[in-house]
Amino acid sequence: MTFDSLGLKPQILSALKEQGYTQPTPIQAQSIPVLLEGYDLLGTAQTGTGKTAAFTIPIIEHLLNAPSERKRRIKALVVTPTRELALQVAENAKRYSSGTALRSAVIFGGVGANPQIDQLKRGVDILVATPGRLLDLQGQGYIDLRNLTHFVLDEADQMLDMGFIHDIKKLLRLIPSKRQSLFFSATMPKSIMELSGQILKPNYKQVRIAVEKPTAERVSQCVYYVSKSEKPSLLIQLLKEELEGSVLVFGRTKHGCDKVVRILDKKGVSAAAIHGNKSQNARQKALKGFKEGKVRVLVATDIAARGIDISGLEHVVNYELPNISETYVHRIGRTGRAEASGSSISFCAADERGYLKDIEKLIKAKVPLIEEHPFTEGAAEEWSIPENRIPAKQGQRSQRGNRGPKQGGRNSRSGAPARGKRSSSRR
């Protein structure tokens, strides 16, 4: 199949050719014809397989076929969980509609609202937005959704993970019931299936691409067992001796990402962090520097995991394993995109063993272990701790917890009986 065979408008085909697109990916080949026929759709595919084009292309086609109106109104709304993803979707929508008179805009929080309001006042056909800023500007009267014909929830599972369910339900009360609705995501947990049943028309279609293999086949994976204290040394060694070019590093916390950047800077490795505490301008500057090769290492929290689309990115490092296994899929999906190859390297400390097991259960495969490396010895001591002493999830305590020596036992240093207070049950 080629894009020419889909019966798309010449303006769209010309724009796709300018982007170097000739053949649709599997998710595009199965979704576009269904959407062109007007069905609602629930789409699932691996990250990096072209889901954005799968829903933006038929929307543009429909809008071009619609009767022209004197006043430009919002006809298509795409809602994303993060600013980075909103920017990415809006950029693609603009590219695919470049040969048309359609106008698209993107709105999100973290920056001043006035420039976004000015865009809305000039008129918009396709609006890409994050939930908070969307509802804020709608409440102020700058956004009218009564003429909406197309509604897209992109990365719907992360919407729920980030607590946007109430915003989504509020939004659904504001848009027309007569519309085409689309759900797209790399994973489709039970919560999303339940929500989709409430929103999509009963005759909706479902497209599932390689769901049994949630991680891209072209992404090689491996894991290092390493103590927390030696993770920086391992990362620096890999960057200087094994990994070439740009590297995307993922951490779990904002503070942790900033710490990694400081460590790399001291070792002469250009790095920048991107996370929720950074201003939007700082985030865009860091991402731009990374894309242009001025910054070699981008260190990001999971808020950016689904919004970073960098052509040719070869390496992703999970400096800290995610505590939600589906997030692993999205992280490593930043490489191996558009049929390119890539590699994912994970660092696993003793207290992350539960996360690794959850990931392997999700992807239905063992992540290959690099058994011998300079930091194995440091990890061995931590990994010798009995498994029942290691919390399976972040935030849980081990059986002993952080309470110091066990009451009534021996002091860990002197061997003398501990002098802790008696428990309240014996008072």
Secondary structure as UniProt FT lines:
FT   HELIX           3..6
FT   HELIX           10..18
FT   TURN            19..20
FT   HELIX           26..36
FT   TURN            37..38
FT   STRAND          41..44
FT   TURN            47..48
FT   HELIX           51..65
FT   STRAND          76..79
FT   HELIX           83..96
FT   TURN            97..99
FT   STRAND          104..107
FT   HELIX           114..122
FT   STRAND          126..129
FT   HELIX           131..139
FT   TURN            140..141
FT   TURN            146..147
FT   STRAND          150..154
FT   HELIX           156..161
FT   TURN            162..163
FT   HELIX           165..172
FT   TURN            173..174
FT   STRAND          180..185
FT   HELIX           190..199
FT   TURN            202..203
FT   STRAND          205..208
FT   TURN            211..212
FT   TURN            217..218
FT   STRAND          219..225
FT   HELIX           228..230
FT   HELIX           231..241
FT   STRAND          247..250
FT   HELIX           254..266
FT   TURN            267..268
FT   STRAND          271..274
FT   TURN            276..277
FT   HELIX           280..291
FT   TURN            292..293
FT   STRAND          297..300
FT   HELIX           302..304
FT   TURN            305..307
FT   TURN            311..312
FT   STRAND          315..318
FT   HELIX           325..332
FT   TURN            333..334
FT   TURN            338..339
FT   STRAND          342..348
FT   HELIX           350..352
FT   HELIX           353..363
FT   TURN            374..375
FT   HELIX           376..383
FT   HELIX           387..389
FT   TURN            394..395
FT   TURN            401..402
FT   TURN            407..408
FT   TURN            412..414
FT   HELIX           424..426
//
